[in-house]
């Protein structure tokens, strides 16, 4: 009886192990496909985050921006910059955070603008008739 019970446990562990390995392979393939889909824009955005020291989400929270539009960005930036001016009792630290957030979002806007431009078709060689 104990022998059969041990066999059942071993077979069950093998089934669970294979299912786990298959799920892990599928998840790895899905993450690779997602990373490939993000492509260049994702790499540029990550580079901008590392250069400015601020993530896109953090910059949006600082400037209170839900959708990234140049008009809303400029309006919120000007307001928060003036409110945090040291001469009117504001904080230089907060004002600098507002400036860094605007720089990060400006960089993101330029990345999005580059990606939305239509790419020119590759040049095709003109075939000249041979004589």
Beta strands, then each sheet from edge to edge (+ up, - down):
end
